[in-house]
C-alpha cells in the first residue's frame, strides 16, 4: 500500500475534473450544472467504491493462492 494517500488524491482530482467537465457539457446553464455537480460526483465515487469492493471480493475468492 505504498503511497495510497497520494494515489487516492490523484484519483479524486481526476474524478473531480471529469465530472465537472461532463456537467458543463450536459447542462447549457452554469447554475444548473453547479447544482448537479455534487450529486454526480457522489454517484461516481459510490459507483467506483462498489466496483472496488467487487474487485477485491473476486481477488480474495478467486485469486487466493493458499
PDB file of N, H, CA, C and O in Angstrom:
ATOM      1  N   UNK A   1       0.828  -1.181   0.000  1.00  0.00           N
ATOM      2  CA  UNK A   1       0.000   0.000   0.000  1.00  0.00           C
ATOM      3  C   UNK A   1       0.880   1.254   0.000  1.00  0.00           C
ATOM      4  O   UNK A   1       0.608   2.214   0.721  1.00  0.00           O
ATOM      5  N   UNK A   2       1.907   1.233  -0.795  1.00  0.00           N
ATOM      6  H   UNK A   2       2.128   0.453  -1.380  1.00  0.00           H
ATOM      7  CA  UNK A   2       2.834   2.348  -0.871  1.00  0.00           C
ATOM      8  C   UNK A   2       2.156   3.538  -1.555  1.00  0.00           C
ATOM      9  O   UNK A   2       1.609   3.398  -2.649  1.00  0.00           O
ATOM     10  N   UNK A   3       2.191   4.694  -0.917  1.00  0.00           N
ATOM     11  H   UNK A   3       2.635   4.807  -0.028  1.00  0.00           H
ATOM     12  CA  UNK A   3       1.622   5.936  -1.451  1.00  0.00           C
ATOM     13  C   UNK A   3       0.127   5.839  -1.714  1.00  0.00           C
ATOM     14  O   UNK A   3      -0.357   6.401  -2.697  1.00  0.00           O
ATOM     15  N   UNK A   4      -0.610   5.145  -0.867  1.00  0.00           N
ATOM     16  H   UNK A   4      -0.216   4.689  -0.069  1.00  0.00           H
ATOM     17  CA  UNK A   4      -2.056   5.014  -1.041  1.00  0.00           C
ATOM     18  C   UNK A   4      -2.756   6.368  -0.982  1.00  0.00           C
ATOM     19  O   UNK A   4      -3.656   6.635  -1.778  1.00  0.00           O
ATOM     20  N   UNK A   5      -2.359   7.206  -0.064  1.00  0.00           N
ATOM     21  H   UNK A   5      -1.628   6.989   0.583  1.00  0.00           H
ATOM     22  CA  UNK A   5      -2.968   8.529   0.059  1.00  0.00           C
ATOM     23  C   UNK A   5      -2.735   9.392  -1.165  1.00  0.00           C
ATOM     24  O   UNK A   5      -3.637  10.097  -1.618  1.00  0.00           O
ATOM     25  N   UNK A   6      -1.532   9.336  -1.698  1.00  0.00           N
ATOM     26  H   UNK A   6      -0.799   8.764  -1.331  1.00  0.00           H
ATOM     27  CA  UNK A   6      -1.205  10.117  -2.902  1.00  0.00           C
ATOM     28  C   UNK A   6      -2.028   9.650  -4.091  1.00  0.00           C
ATOM     29  O   UNK A   6      -2.547  10.467  -4.851  1.00  0.00           O
ATOM     30  N   UNK A   7      -2.150   8.327  -4.256  1.00  0.00           N
ATOM     31  H   UNK A   7      -1.729   7.663  -3.639  1.00  0.00           H
ATOM     32  CA  UNK A   7      -2.937   7.803  -5.370  1.00  0.00           C
ATOM     33  C   UNK A   7      -4.427   8.091  -5.195  1.00  0.00           C
ATOM     34  O   UNK A   7      -5.126   8.339  -6.178  1.00  0.00           O
ATOM     35  N   UNK A   8      -4.912   8.062  -3.975  1.00  0.00           N
ATOM     36  H   UNK A   8      -4.344   7.860  -3.177  1.00  0.00           H
ATOM     37  CA  UNK A   8      -6.313   8.423  -3.722  1.00  0.00           C
ATOM     38  C   UNK A   8      -6.547   9.898  -4.043  1.00  0.00           C
ATOM     39  O   UNK A   8      -7.588  10.252  -4.595  1.00  0.00           O
ATOM     40  N   UNK A   9      -5.595  10.754  -3.704  1.00  0.00           N
ATOM     41  H   UNK A   9      -4.749  10.466  -3.255  1.00  0.00           H
ATOM     42  CA  UNK A   9      -5.702  12.171  -4.035  1.00  0.00           C
ATOM     43  C   UNK A   9      -5.709  12.386  -5.547  1.00  0.00           C
ATOM     44  O   UNK A   9      -6.514  13.166  -6.056  1.00  0.00           O
ATOM     45  N   UNK A  10      -4.828  11.707  -6.262  1.00  0.00           N
ATOM     46  H   UNK A  10      -4.174  11.074  -5.849  1.00  0.00           H
ATOM     47  CA  UNK A  10      -4.808  11.813  -7.724  1.00  0.00           C
ATOM     48  C   UNK A  10      -6.126  11.333  -8.328  1.00  0.00           C
ATOM     49  O   UNK A  10      -6.632  11.940  -9.272  1.00  0.00           O
ATOM     50  N   UNK A  11      -6.682  10.251  -7.790  1.00  0.00           N
ATOM     51  H   UNK A  11      -6.271   9.758  -7.023  1.00  0.00           H
ATOM     52  CA  UNK A  11      -7.968   9.747  -8.272  1.00  0.00           C
ATOM     53  C   UNK A  11      -9.062  10.776  -8.023  1.00  0.00           C
ATOM     54  O   UNK A  11      -9.898  11.015  -8.895  1.00  0.00           O
ATOM     55  N   UNK A  12      -9.066  11.382  -6.852  1.00  0.00           N
ATOM     56  H   UNK A  12      -8.387  11.188  -6.143  1.00  0.00           H
ATOM     57  CA  UNK A  12     -10.082  12.374  -6.518  1.00  0.00           C
ATOM     58  C   UNK A  12      -9.971  13.608  -7.416  1.00  0.00           C
ATOM     59  O   UNK A  12     -10.987  14.145  -7.857  1.00  0.00           O
ATOM     60  N   UNK A  13      -8.760  14.055  -7.685  1.00  0.00           N
ATOM     61  H   UNK A  13      -7.935  13.618  -7.327  1.00  0.00           H
ATOM     62  CA  UNK A  13      -8.563  15.219  -8.561  1.00  0.00           C
ATOM     63  C   UNK A  13      -9.028  14.907  -9.976  1.00  0.00           C
ATOM     64  O   UNK A  13      -9.766  15.693 -10.570  1.00  0.00           O
ATOM     65  N   UNK A  14      -8.609  13.776 -10.523  1.00  0.00           N
ATOM     66  H   UNK A  14      -8.009  13.137 -10.041  1.00  0.00           H
ATOM     67  CA  UNK A  14      -9.018  13.438 -11.886  1.00  0.00           C
ATOM     68  C   UNK A  14     -10.518  13.188 -11.976  1.00  0.00           C
ATOM     69  O   UNK A  14     -11.141  13.542 -12.976  1.00  0.00           O
ATOM     70  N   UNK A  15     -11.101  12.590 -10.958  1.00  0.00           N
ATOM     71  H   UNK A  15     -10.595  12.302 -10.145  1.00  0.00           H
ATOM     72  CA  UNK A  15     -12.547  12.368 -10.926  1.00  0.00           C
ATOM     73  C   UNK A  15     -13.290  13.694 -10.898  1.00  0.00           C
ATOM     74  O   UNK A  15     -14.284  13.868 -11.603  1.00  0.00           O
ATOM     75  N   UNK A  16     -12.812  14.625 -10.089  1.00  0.00           N
ATOM     76  H   UNK A  16     -12.005  14.483  -9.516  1.00  0.00           H
ATOM     77  CA  UNK A  16     -13.456  15.934  -9.995  1.00  0.00           C
ATOM     78  C   UNK A  16     -13.434  16.650 -11.344  1.00  0.00           C
ATOM     79  O   UNK A  16     -14.433  17.248 -11.743  1.00  0.00           O
ATOM     80  N   UNK A  17     -12.321  16.595 -12.038  1.00  0.00           N
ATOM     81  H   UNK A  17     -11.509  16.109 -11.713  1.00  0.00           H
ATOM     82  CA  UNK A  17     -12.217  17.237 -13.352  1.00  0.00           C
ATOM     83  C   UNK A  17     -13.155  16.574 -14.354  1.00  0.00           C
ATOM     84  O   UNK A  17     -13.858  17.265 -15.090  1.00  0.00           O
ATOM     85  N   UNK A  18     -13.173  15.255 -14.391  1.00  0.00           N
ATOM     86  H   UNK A  18     -12.602  14.694 -13.793  1.00  0.00           H
ATOM     87  CA  UNK A  18     -14.019  14.528 -15.339  1.00  0.00           C
ATOM     88  C   UNK A  18     -15.494  14.829 -15.086  1.00  0.00           C
ATOM     89  O   UNK A  18     -16.240  15.090 -16.030  1.00  0.00           O
ATOM     90  N   UNK A  19     -15.919  14.797 -13.830  1.00  0.00           N
ATOM     91  H   UNK A  19     -15.313  14.585 -13.063  1.00  0.00           H
ATOM     92  CA  UNK A  19     -17.321  15.059 -13.508  1.00  0.00           C
ATOM     93  C   UNK A  19     -17.673  16.520 -13.782  1.00  0.00           C
ATOM     94  O   UNK A  19     -18.768  16.803 -14.271  1.00  0.00           O
ATOM     95  N   UNK A  20     -16.781  17.442 -13.483  1.00  0.00           N
ATOM     96  H   UNK A  20     -15.892  17.213 -13.086  1.00  0.00           H
ATOM     97  CA  UNK A  20     -17.043  18.862 -13.740  1.00  0.00           C
ATOM     98  C   UNK A  20     -17.211  19.127 -15.238  1.00  0.00           C
ATOM     99  O   UNK A  20     -18.127  19.843 -15.642  1.00  0.00           O
ATOM    100  N   UNK A  21     -16.345  18.563 -16.047  1.00  0.00           N
ATOM    101  H   UNK A  21     -15.601  17.981 -15.719  1.00  0.00           H
ATOM    102  CA  UNK A  21     -16.443  18.758 -17.495  1.00  0.00           C
ATOM    103  C   UNK A  21     -17.722  18.125 -18.034  1.00  0.00           C
ATOM    104  O   UNK A  21     -18.387  18.709 -18.890  1.00  0.00           O
ATOM    105  N   UNK A  22     -18.071  16.946 -17.546  1.00  0.00           N
ATOM    106  H   UNK A  22     -17.530  16.471 -16.851  1.00  0.00           H
ATOM    107  CA  UNK A  22     -19.300  16.311 -18.028  1.00  0.00           C
ATOM    108  C   UNK A  22     -20.530  17.110 -17.614  1.00  0.00           C
ATOM    109  O   UNK A  22     -21.500  17.179 -18.369  1.00  0.00           O
ATOM    110  N   UNK A  23     -20.507  17.714 -16.430  1.00  0.00           N
ATOM    111  H   UNK A  23     -19.720  17.658 -15.816  1.00  0.00           H
ATOM    112  CA  UNK A  23     -21.627  18.568 -16.001  1.00  0.00           C
ATOM    113  C   UNK A  23     -21.744  19.796 -16.902  1.00  0.00           C
ATOM    114  O   UNK A  23     -22.847  20.175 -17.296  1.00  0.00           O
ATOM    115  N   UNK A  24     -20.625  20.410 -17.224  1.00  0.00           N
ATOM    116  H   UNK A  24     -19.729  20.103 -16.904  1.00  0.00           H
ATOM    117  CA  UNK A  24     -20.656  21.616 -18.052  1.00  0.00           C
ATOM    118  C   UNK A  24     -21.117  21.315 -19.478  1.00  0.00           C
ATOM    119  O   UNK A  24     -21.781  22.145 -20.098  1.00  0.00           O
ATOM    120  N   UNK A  25     -20.772  20.140 -20.004  1.00  0.00           N
ATOM    121  H   UNK A  25     -20.232  19.465 -19.501  1.00  0.00           H
ATOM    122  CA  UNK A  25     -21.209  19.791 -21.354  1.00  0.00           C
ATOM    123  C   UNK A  25     -22.661  19.333 -21.400  1.00  0.00           C
ATOM    124  O   UNK A  25     -23.320  19.486 -22.428  1.00  0.00           O
ATOM    125  N   UNK A  26     -23.166  18.778 -20.314  1.00  0.00           N
ATOM    126  H   UNK A  26     -22.630  18.653 -19.479  1.00  0.00           H
ATOM    127  CA  UNK A  26     -24.534  18.246 -20.330  1.00  0.00           C
ATOM    128  C   UNK A  26     -25.593  19.305 -20.048  1.00  0.00           C
ATOM    129  O   UNK A  26     -26.745  19.155 -20.456  1.00  0.00           O
ATOM    130  N   UNK A  27     -25.214  20.371 -19.355  1.00  0.00           N
ATOM    131  H   UNK A  27     -24.279  20.494 -19.023  1.00  0.00           H
ATOM    132  CA  UNK A  27     -26.171  21.425 -18.997  1.00  0.00           C
ATOM    133  C   UNK A  27     -25.792  22.732 -19.682  1.00  0.00           C
ATOM    134  O   UNK A  27     -24.648  23.173 -19.583  1.00  0.00           O
ATOM    135  N   UNK A  28     -26.742  23.355 -20.376  1.00  0.00           N
ATOM    136  H   UNK A  28     -27.672  22.997 -20.457  1.00  0.00           H
ATOM    137  CA  UNK A  28     -26.424  24.625 -21.039  1.00  0.00           C
ATOM    138  C   UNK A  28     -26.266  25.793 -20.059  1.00  0.00           C
ATOM    139  O   UNK A  28     -25.552  26.749 -20.362  1.00  0.00           O
ATOM    140  N   UNK A  29     -26.904  25.735 -18.915  1.00  0.00           N
ATOM    141  H   UNK A  29     -27.484  24.958 -18.669  1.00  0.00           H
ATOM    142  CA  UNK A  29     -26.811  26.803 -17.910  1.00  0.00           C
ATOM    143  C   UNK A  29     -25.813  26.423 -16.819  1.00  0.00           C
ATOM    144  O   UNK A  29     -25.824  25.296 -16.324  1.00  0.00           O
ATOM    145  N   UNK A  30     -24.961  27.359 -16.453  1.00  0.00           N
ATOM    146  H   UNK A  30     -24.952  28.274 -16.856  1.00  0.00           H
ATOM    147  CA  UNK A  30     -23.940  27.093 -15.438  1.00  0.00           C
ATOM    148  C   UNK A  30     -24.543  26.819 -14.065  1.00  0.00           C
ATOM    149  O   UNK A  30     -24.041  25.976 -13.322  1.00  0.00           O
ATOM    150  N   UNK A  31     -25.614  27.527 -13.728  1.00  0.00           N
ATOM    151  H   UNK A  31     -26.022  28.211 -14.332  1.00  0.00           H
ATOM    152  CA  UNK A  31     -26.225  27.331 -12.407  1.00  0.00           C
ATOM    153  C   UNK A  31     -26.768  25.911 -12.258  1.00  0.00           C
ATOM    154  O   UNK A  31     -26.618  25.292 -11.205  1.00  0.00           O
ATOM    155  N   UNK A  32     -27.392  25.406 -13.304  1.00  0.00           N
ATOM    156  H   UNK A  32     -27.513  25.909 -14.160  1.00  0.00           H
ATOM    157  CA  UNK A  32     -27.916  24.035 -13.260  1.00  0.00           C
ATOM    158  C   UNK A  32     -26.771  23.027 -13.172  1.00  0.00           C
ATOM    159  O   UNK A  32     -26.875  22.026 -12.463  1.00  0.00           O
ATOM    160  N   UNK A  33     -25.690  23.290 -13.887  1.00  0.00           N
ATOM    161  H   UNK A  33     -25.606  24.103 -14.462  1.00  0.00           H
ATOM    162  CA  UNK A  33     -24.536  22.385 -13.844  1.00  0.00           C
ATOM    163  C   UNK A  33     -23.910  22.372 -12.451  1.00  0.00           C
ATOM    164  O   UNK A  33     -23.509  21.317 -11.958  1.00  0.00           O
ATOM    165  N   UNK A  34     -23.826  23.531 -11.822  1.00  0.00           N
ATOM    166  H   UNK A  34     -24.151  24.388 -12.222  1.00  0.00           H
ATOM    167  CA  UNK A  34     -23.258  23.590 -10.465  1.00  0.00           C
ATOM    168  C   UNK A  34     -24.145  22.892  -9.447  1.00  0.00           C
ATOM    169  O   UNK A  34     -23.642  22.312  -8.484  1.00  0.00           O
ATOM    170  N   UNK A  35     -25.450  22.939  -9.646  1.00  0.00           N
ATOM    171  H   UNK A  35     -25.858  23.410 -10.428  1.00  0.00           H
ATOM    172  CA  UNK A  35     -26.359  22.226  -8.734  1.00  0.00           C
ATOM    173  C   UNK A  35     -26.229  20.719  -8.903  1.00  0.00           C
ATOM    174  O   UNK A  35     -26.369  19.975  -7.932  1.00  0.00           O
ATOM    175  N   UNK A  36     -25.963  20.256 -10.126  1.00  0.00           N
ATOM    176  H   UNK A  36     -25.850  20.860 -10.915  1.00  0.00           H
ATOM    177  CA  UNK A  36     -25.852  18.818 -10.390  1.00  0.00           C
ATOM    178  C   UNK A  36     -24.496  18.234  -9.982  1.00  0.00           C
ATOM    179  O   UNK A  36     -24.378  17.031  -9.749  1.00  0.00           O
ATOM    180  N   UNK A  37     -23.488  19.083  -9.897  1.00  0.00           N
ATOM    181  H   UNK A  37     -23.584  20.061 -10.086  1.00  0.00           H
ATOM    182  CA  UNK A  37     -22.122  18.593  -9.665  1.00  0.00           C
ATOM    183  C   UNK A  37     -21.964  17.734  -8.411  1.00  0.00           C
ATOM    184  O   UNK A  37     -21.407  16.641  -8.515  1.00  0.00           O
ATOM    185  N   UNK A  38     -22.422  18.165  -7.227  1.00  0.00           N
ATOM    186  H   UNK A  38     -22.874  19.053  -7.142  1.00  0.00           H
ATOM    187  CA  UNK A  38     -22.201  17.322  -6.033  1.00  0.00           C
ATOM    188  C   UNK A  38     -22.877  15.954  -6.138  1.00  0.00           C
ATOM    189  O   UNK A  38     -22.310  14.948  -5.711  1.00  0.00           O
ATOM    190  N   UNK A  39     -24.079  15.912  -6.700  1.00  0.00           N
ATOM    191  H   UNK A  39     -24.539  16.729  -7.047  1.00  0.00           H
ATOM    192  CA  UNK A  39     -24.790  14.636  -6.838  1.00  0.00           C
ATOM    193  C   UNK A  39     -24.059  13.712  -7.813  1.00  0.00           C
ATOM    194  O   UNK A  39     -23.914  12.518  -7.551  1.00  0.00           O
ATOM    195  N   UNK A  40     -23.603  14.262  -8.928  1.00  0.00           N
ATOM    196  H   UNK A  40     -23.721  15.232  -9.141  1.00  0.00           H
ATOM    197  CA  UNK A  40     -22.887  13.428  -9.904  1.00  0.00           C
ATOM    198  C   UNK A  40     -21.545  12.949  -9.352  1.00  0.00           C
ATOM    199  O   UNK A  40     -21.142  11.811  -9.592  1.00  0.00           O
ATOM    200  N   UNK A  41     -20.866  13.806  -8.624  1.00  0.00           N
ATOM    201  H   UNK A  41     -21.193  14.730  -8.429  1.00  0.00           H
ATOM    202  CA  UNK A  41     -19.590  13.402  -8.030  1.00  0.00           C
ATOM    203  C   UNK A  41     -19.806  12.289  -7.013  1.00  0.00           C
ATOM    204  O   UNK A  41     -19.049  11.318  -6.982  1.00  0.00           O
ATOM    205  N   UNK A  42     -20.828  12.424  -6.185  1.00  0.00           N
ATOM    206  H   UNK A  42     -21.443  13.212  -6.210  1.00  0.00           H
ATOM    207  CA  UNK A  42     -21.128  11.386  -5.193  1.00  0.00           C
ATOM    208  C   UNK A  42     -21.493  10.073  -5.874  1.00  0.00           C
ATOM    209  O   UNK A  42     -21.035   9.012  -5.452  1.00  0.00           O
ATOM    210  N   UNK A  43     -22.310  10.131  -6.916  1.00  0.00           N
ATOM    211  H   UNK A  43     -22.683  10.994  -7.258  1.00  0.00           H
ATOM    212  CA  UNK A  43     -22.694   8.903  -7.634  1.00  0.00           C
ATOM    213  C   UNK A  43     -21.477   8.230  -8.256  1.00  0.00           C
ATOM    214  O   UNK A  43     -21.362   7.005  -8.225  1.00  0.00           O
ATOM    215  N   UNK A  44     -20.565   9.024  -8.823  1.00  0.00           N
ATOM    216  H   UNK A  44     -20.658  10.019  -8.849  1.00  0.00           H
ATOM    217  CA  UNK A  44     -19.363   8.453  -9.428  1.00  0.00           C
ATOM    218  C   UNK A  44     -18.480   7.803  -8.375  1.00  0.00           C
ATOM    219  O   UNK A  44     -17.969   6.703  -8.582  1.00  0.00           O
ATOM    220  N   UNK A  45     -18.298   8.481  -7.242  1.00  0.00           N
ATOM    221  H   UNK A  45     -18.713   9.375  -7.073  1.00  0.00           H
ATOM    222  CA  UNK A  45     -17.447   7.930  -6.187  1.00  0.00           C
ATOM    223  C   UNK A  45     -18.069   6.683  -5.563  1.00  0.00           C
ATOM    224  O   UNK A  45     -17.354   5.729  -5.257  1.00  0.00           O
ATOM    225  N   UNK A  46     -19.386   6.675  -5.370  1.00  0.00           N
ATOM    226  H   UNK A  46     -19.968   7.450  -5.618  1.00  0.00           H
ATOM    227  CA  UNK A  46     -20.052   5.490  -4.827  1.00  0.00           C
ATOM    228  C   UNK A  46     -19.967   4.330  -5.815  1.00  0.00           C
ATOM    229  O   UNK A  46     -19.716   3.191  -5.421  1.00  0.00           O
ATOM    230  N   UNK A  47     -20.173   4.618  -7.083  1.00  0.00           N
ATOM    231  H   UNK A  47     -20.376   5.544  -7.403  1.00  0.00           H
ATOM    232  CA  UNK A  47     -20.037   3.578  -8.105  1.00  0.00           C
ATOM    233  C   UNK A  47     -18.632   3.017  -8.163  1.00  0.00           C
ATOM    234  O   UNK A  47     -18.449   1.808  -8.308  1.00  0.00           O
ATOM    235  N   UNK A  48     -17.635   3.885  -8.049  1.00  0.00           N
ATOM    236  H   UNK A  48     -17.784   4.867  -7.931  1.00  0.00           H
ATOM    237  CA  UNK A  48     -16.243   3.435  -8.041  1.00  0.00           C
ATOM    238  C   UNK A  48     -15.951   2.577  -6.818  1.00  0.00           C
ATOM    239  O   UNK A  48     -15.221   1.591  -6.912  1.00  0.00           O
ATOM    240  N   UNK A  49     -16.513   2.943  -5.675  1.00  0.00           N
ATOM    241  H   UNK A  49     -17.107   3.744  -5.598  1.00  0.00           H
ATOM    242  CA  UNK A  49     -16.320   2.159  -4.449  1.00  0.00           C
ATOM    243  C   UNK A  49     -16.968   0.780  -4.580  1.00  0.00           C
ATOM    244  O   UNK A  49     -16.423  -0.211  -4.092  1.00  0.00           O
ATOM    245  N   UNK A  50     -18.123   0.713  -5.235  1.00  0.00           N
ATOM    246  H   UNK A  50     -18.566   1.518  -5.631  1.00  0.00           H
ATOM    247  CA  UNK A  50     -18.780  -0.582  -5.452  1.00  0.00           C
ATOM    248  C   UNK A  50     -17.927  -1.465  -6.361  1.00  0.00           C
ATOM    249  O   UNK A  50     -17.745  -2.652  -6.091  1.00  0.00           O
ATOM    250  N   UNK A  51     -17.408  -0.880  -7.435  1.00  0.00           N
ATOM    251  H   UNK A  51     -17.555   0.085  -7.654  1.00  0.00           H
ATOM    252  CA  UNK A  51     -16.533  -1.647  -8.340  1.00  0.00           C
ATOM    253  C   UNK A  51     -15.287  -2.116  -7.599  1.00  0.00           C
ATOM    254  O   UNK A  51     -14.849  -3.251  -7.788  1.00  0.00           O
ATOM    255  N   UNK A  52     -14.711  -1.262  -6.762  1.00  0.00           N
ATOM    256  H   UNK A  52     -15.066  -0.340  -6.609  1.00  0.00           H
ATOM    257  CA  UNK A  52     -13.543  -1.641  -5.970  1.00  0.00           C
ATOM    258  C   UNK A  52     -13.871  -2.798  -5.034  1.00  0.00           C
ATOM    259  O   UNK A  52     -13.090  -3.741  -4.910  1.00  0.00           O
ATOM    260  N   UNK A  53     -15.028  -2.728  -4.376  1.00  0.00           N
ATOM    261  H   UNK A  53     -15.664  -1.962  -4.477  1.00  0.00           H
ATOM    262  CA  UNK A  53     -15.427  -3.807  -3.480  1.00  0.00           C
ATOM    263  C   UNK A  53     -15.612  -5.130  -4.201  1.00  0.00           C
ATOM    264  O   UNK A  53     -15.188  -6.172  -3.702  1.00  0.00           O
ATOM    265  N   UNK A  54     -16.239  -5.100  -5.369  1.00  0.00           N
ATOM    266  H   UNK A  54     -16.583  -4.254  -5.774  1.00  0.00           H
ATOM    267  CA  UNK A  54     -16.429  -6.331  -6.151  1.00  0.00           C
ATOM    268  C   UNK A  54     -15.085  -6.887  -6.596  1.00  0.00           C
ATOM    269  O   UNK A  54     -14.857  -8.095  -6.528  1.00  0.00           O
ATOM    270  N   UNK A  55     -14.193  -6.013  -7.052  1.00  0.00           N
ATOM    271  H   UNK A  55     -14.378  -5.032  -7.107  1.00  0.00           H
ATOM    272  CA  UNK A  55     -12.876  -6.478  -7.488  1.00  0.00           C
ATOM    273  C   UNK A  55     -12.088  -7.098  -6.335  1.00  0.00           C
ATOM    274  O   UNK A  55     -11.445  -8.133  -6.510  1.00  0.00           O
ATOM    275  N   UNK A  56     -12.134  -6.472  -5.162  1.00  0.00           N
ATOM    276  H   UNK A  56     -12.656  -5.631  -5.020  1.00  0.00           H
ATOM    277  CA  UNK A  56     -11.423  -7.027  -4.010  1.00  0.00           C
ATOM    278  C   UNK A  56     -12.026  -8.347  -3.559  1.00  0.00           C
ATOM    279  O   UNK A  56     -11.295  -9.252  -3.156  1.00  0.00           O
ATOM    280  N   UNK A  57     -13.355  -8.473  -3.620  1.00  0.00           N
ATOM    281  H   UNK A  57     -13.949  -7.738  -3.948  1.00  0.00           H
ATOM    282  CA  UNK A  57     -14.006  -9.733  -3.249  1.00  0.00           C
ATOM    283  C   UNK A  57     -13.629 -10.839  -4.235  1.00  0.00           C
ATOM    284  O   UNK A  57     -13.359 -11.969  -3.827  1.00  0.00           O
ATOM    285  N   UNK A  58     -13.612 -10.518  -5.521  1.00  0.00           N
ATOM    286  H   UNK A  58     -13.831  -9.600  -5.852  1.00  0.00           H
ATOM    287  CA  UNK A  58     -13.222 -11.518  -6.518  1.00  0.00           C
ATOM    288  C   UNK A  58     -11.754 -11.903  -6.369  1.00  0.00           C
ATOM    289  O   UNK A  58     -11.397 -13.072  -6.520  1.00  0.00           O
ATOM    290  N   UNK A  59     -10.907 -10.926  -6.074  1.00  0.00           N
ATOM    291  H   UNK A  59     -11.197  -9.977  -5.951  1.00  0.00           H
ATOM    292  CA  UNK A  59      -9.494 -11.234  -5.861  1.00  0.00           C
ATOM    293  C   UNK A  59      -9.319 -12.154  -4.657  1.00  0.00           C
ATOM    294  O   UNK A  59      -8.528 -13.097  -4.694  1.00  0.00           O
ATOM    295  N   UNK A  60     -10.054 -11.874  -3.607  1.00  0.00           N
ATOM    296  H   UNK A  60     -10.697 -11.108  -3.577  1.00  0.00           H
ATOM    297  CA  UNK A  60      -9.946 -12.676  -2.382  1.00  0.00           C
ATOM    298  C   UNK A  60     -10.444 -14.103  -2.595  1.00  0.00           C
ATOM    299  O   UNK A  60      -9.871 -15.050  -2.056  1.00  0.00           O
ATOM    300  N   UNK A  61     -11.499 -14.255  -3.372  1.00  0.00           N
ATOM    301  H   UNK A  61     -11.964 -13.486  -3.810  1.00  0.00           H
ATOM    302  CA  UNK A  61     -12.091 -15.592  -3.532  1.00  0.00           C
ATOM    303  C   UNK A  61     -11.469 -16.366  -4.684  1.00  0.00           C
ATOM    304  O   UNK A  61     -11.223 -17.564  -4.548  1.00  0.00           O
ATOM    305  N   UNK A  62     -11.213 -15.728  -5.792  1.00  0.00           N
ATOM    306  H   UNK A  62     -11.413 -14.754  -5.902  1.00  0.00           H
ATOM    307  CA  UNK A  62     -10.764 -16.460  -6.988  1.00  0.00           C
ATOM    308  C   UNK A  62      -9.250 -16.503  -7.148  1.00  0.00           C
ATOM    309  O   UNK A  62      -8.708 -17.470  -7.684  1.00  0.00           O
ATOM    310  N   UNK A  63      -8.571 -15.467  -6.689  1.00  0.00           N
ATOM    311  H   UNK A  63      -9.011 -14.682  -6.254  1.00  0.00           H
ATOM    312  CA  UNK A  63      -7.123 -15.399  -6.921  1.00  0.00           C
ATOM    313  C   UNK A  63      -6.316 -15.757  -5.678  1.00  0.00           C
ATOM    314  O   UNK A  63      -5.115 -15.494  -5.617  1.00  0.00           O
ATOM    315  N   UNK A  64      -6.967 -16.352  -4.696  1.00  0.00           N
ATOM    316  H   UNK A  64      -7.943 -16.566  -4.746  1.00  0.00           H
ATOM    317  CA  UNK A  64      -6.238 -16.714  -3.478  1.00  0.00           C
ATOM    318  C   UNK A  64      -5.285 -17.864  -3.758  1.00  0.00           C
ATOM    319  O   UNK A  64      -5.652 -18.847  -4.401  1.00  0.00           O
ATOM    320  N   UNK A  65      -4.056 -17.733  -3.269  1.00  0.00           N
ATOM    321  H   UNK A  65      -3.757 -16.934  -2.746  1.00  0.00           H
ATOM    322  CA  UNK A  65      -3.035 -18.740  -3.508  1.00  0.00           C
ATOM    323  C   UNK A  65      -3.103 -19.846  -2.469  1.00  0.00           C
ATOM    324  O   UNK A  65      -2.879 -21.012  -2.795  1.00  0.00           O
ATOM    325  N   UNK A  66      -3.404 -19.504  -1.237  1.00  0.00           N
ATOM    326  H   UNK A  66      -3.585 -18.557  -0.972  1.00  0.00           H
ATOM    327  CA  UNK A  66      -3.380 -20.516  -0.178  1.00  0.00           C
ATOM    328  C   UNK A  66      -4.677 -21.271  -0.094  1.00  0.00           C
ATOM    329  O   UNK A  66      -4.822 -22.159   0.746  1.00  0.00           O
TER     330      UNK A  66
END
